[in-house]
Amino acid sequence: GTFSELGVRPYQHLFYQQLGDLYLAQERYRDSAETYRAYTRLFPDSRVAHQMQLRVIESYEAGGFDGLIVEEKQHYVDLFGVGQAYWQQSDADTRSAIEVPLRQFIAELAGYYHALAQAGHPAVVPAGEQPADLAVQHYLLAGDYYQLYIDSFPDDARVPAMGYLLAESRMDAGRYRDAIEHCVWVAYSFSDDPRAAD
């Protein structure tokens, strides 16, 4: 039988990890990231898939690939987020391990897109897009991440602030009804928060 017919082996991730680590030590950042990523593609349900995706991000961080870092953090959130299949099948210890980077990445992605929208003049505007349209898309994307944070971690101390930023991003995107609904939600749900009165 071939190697693939043998099925997943508990040590299999070590091959990818060691090769990725070797590439990282050689400052071959893309090769390192792509090696870790190959593992998550081949074994997306593995108990270490989330750790390998963190290594993808760390490789791009080491190489200073800002755009790819954002993309891979989004990928992490999409694959391992609360409510996703991976989360559903994971035990409590794995969920705890995933939760730390999830909180960080969702908050960072919300802030990243909010800042892009506020900058208003992106360096590169895709063909057929107007800078204003792109800003609206970024405000909406920021709001989606604020909402994801609130939905994923409803008991988190940062939820009132995220709710306020969600309302602000919807307002700035011209989604006034949504903005008002979120403002009212923050005001009534968190009346003791200093921003609730705003």
C-alpha positions in Angstrom: 0.0 0.0 0.0 1.0 3.6 -0.5 1.7 6.1 2.3 -1.7 7.7 1.7 -3.5 4.4 2.1 -2.0 4.0 5.6 -4.1 6.9 6.9 -3.1 9.7 9.2 -0.3 8.8 11.6 0.0 10.7 14.9 3.6 11.7 14.2 2.9 12.8 10.6 2.7 16.5 11.5 6.3 16.3 12.8 7.6 15.9 9.2 5.9 19.1 8.1 6.9 20.9 11.3 10.6 19.9 11.0 10.8 20.9 7.4 8.9 24.2 8.0 11.2 24.9 10.9 14.3 24.2 8.8 13.1 26.6 6.1 12.4 29.2 8.7 15.9 28.8 10.2 17.2 29.3 6.6 15.0 32.5 6.3 13.0 30.8 3.5 9.8 32.3 4.9 7.5 31.5 2.1 8.7 27.9 1.8 8.3 27.6 5.6 4.8 28.9 5.5 3.8 26.8 2.5 5.1 23.7 4.2 2.9 24.3 7.3 0.0 25.3 5.1 0.4 22.0 3.1 -0.3 20.1 6.3 -3.4 22.1 7.1 -4.7 21.5 3.6 -4.0 17.8 3.7 -5.2 17.2 7.3 -7.7 20.0 8.1 -9.3 18.0 10.9 -6.0 17.1 12.6 -5.7 17.9 16.3 -2.7 20.1 15.5 -4.0 21.8 12.3 -4.7 25.0 14.3 -1.1 25.0 15.6 0.3 24.6 12.1 -1.8 27.5 10.9 -0.3 29.6 13.6 3.2 28.6 12.3 2.1 29.8 8.8 1.3 33.2 10.4 4.6 33.2 12.4 6.6 32.5 9.2 5.1 35.4 7.4 5.6 37.6 10.4 9.3 36.6 10.5 9.5 37.5 6.8 7.6 40.8 7.1 4.9 39.8 4.6 2.2 42.1 6.0 -0.5 41.3 3.4 -0.1 37.6 3.8 -0.2 37.9 7.5 -3.6 39.5 7.3 -4.8 36.9 4.8 -3.6 34.0 7.0 -5.2 35.4 10.1 -8.4 35.6 8.2 -7.9 32.0 7.2 -7.3 31.0 10.8 -10.6 32.7 11.9 -12.5 31.1 9.0 -11.1 27.6 9.8 -11.0 27.5 13.5 -13.6 30.1 14.7 -16.3 29.5 17.3 -19.1 27.5 15.6 -16.9 26.2 12.8 -16.7 22.4 12.2 -13.2 22.3 13.7 -14.4 24.1 16.8 -17.4 21.7 17.1 -15.2 18.6 17.0 -12.5 19.9 19.4 -12.2 19.1 23.1 -12.2 21.8 25.8 -8.3 22.0 25.9 -8.1 22.5 22.2 -10.9 25.1 22.3 -9.0 27.0 25.0 -5.8 26.9 22.9 -7.7 28.2 19.9 -9.6 30.9 21.8 -6.5 33.0 22.6 -5.4 33.6 19.0 -9.0 33.9 17.9 -9.7 36.8 20.2 -6.5 38.4 19.1 -6.9 37.9 15.4 -10.6 38.9 15.2 -9.9 42.1 17.1 -6.8 42.8 14.9 -8.7 42.2 11.7 -11.6 44.5 12.8 -9.1 47.2 13.7 -7.1 46.7 10.5 -10.2 47.1 8.2 -11.5 50.0 10.3 -8.2 51.8 9.9 -8.1 51.1 6.1 -11.6 52.5 5.8 -10.7 55.6 7.8 -7.5 56.2 5.8 -9.9 56.5 2.8 -7.1 56.6 0.2 -5.8 53.1 -0.3 -2.6 52.8 -2.2 -4.1 50.3 -4.6 -7.7 50.6 -5.8 -8.9 47.5 -7.7 -10.0 48.0 -11.3 -13.6 49.2 -11.5 -13.7 50.4 -7.8 -13.9 53.9 -6.5 -11.9 54.7 -3.3 -15.2 55.6 -1.5 -16.7 52.2 -2.5 -13.6 50.5 -1.1 -13.9 52.5 2.1 -17.5 51.4 2.5 -16.4 47.7 1.9 -13.7 48.1 4.6 -16.1 49.6 7.1 -18.5 46.8 6.5 -15.8 44.2 6.8 -14.6 45.8 10.1 -18.2 45.7 11.4 -18.4 42.0 10.4 -15.4 41.3 12.5 -16.7 43.3 15.5 -19.9 41.3 15.2 -18.0 38.1 15.0 -16.1 39.0 18.2 -19.3 39.8 20.0 -21.0 36.6 18.8 -17.9 34.4 19.6 -17.1 35.9 23.0 -20.4 37.4 24.4 -19.1 37.5 28.0 -15.8 39.2 27.1 -15.1 42.5 28.8 -14.4 44.1 25.4 -17.9 43.4 24.1 -19.3 46.9 24.9 -16.3 48.6 23.1 -16.7 46.2 20.2 -20.5 47.0 20.0 -19.7 50.7 20.0 -17.1 50.2 17.2 -19.6 48.1 15.3 -22.2 50.8 15.4 -19.6 53.4 14.4 -18.4 51.3 11.4 -22.0 50.8 10.2 -22.7 54.5 10.6 -19.6 55.4 8.6 -20.6 52.8 5.9 -23.9 54.6 5.6 -25.9 51.8 7.2 -27.7 54.1 9.6 -30.5 51.7 10.7 -27.9 49.0 11.6 -25.9 51.7 13.4 -28.8 52.8 15.5 -29.8 49.2 16.4 -26.3 48.6 17.6 -26.1 51.8 19.6 -29.4 51.0 21.3 -28.1 47.5 22.0 -25.0 48.8 23.6 -26.9 51.4 25.6 -29.4 49.0 27.0 -27.1 46.0 27.4 -24.2 47.8 29.0 -25.7 50.8 30.7 -22.8 51.0 33.1 -20.2 51.3 30.3 -19.0 54.9 29.9 -19.8 54.9 26.1 -23.3 53.6 26.5 -24.6 57.2 27.0 -23.1 58.2 23.7 
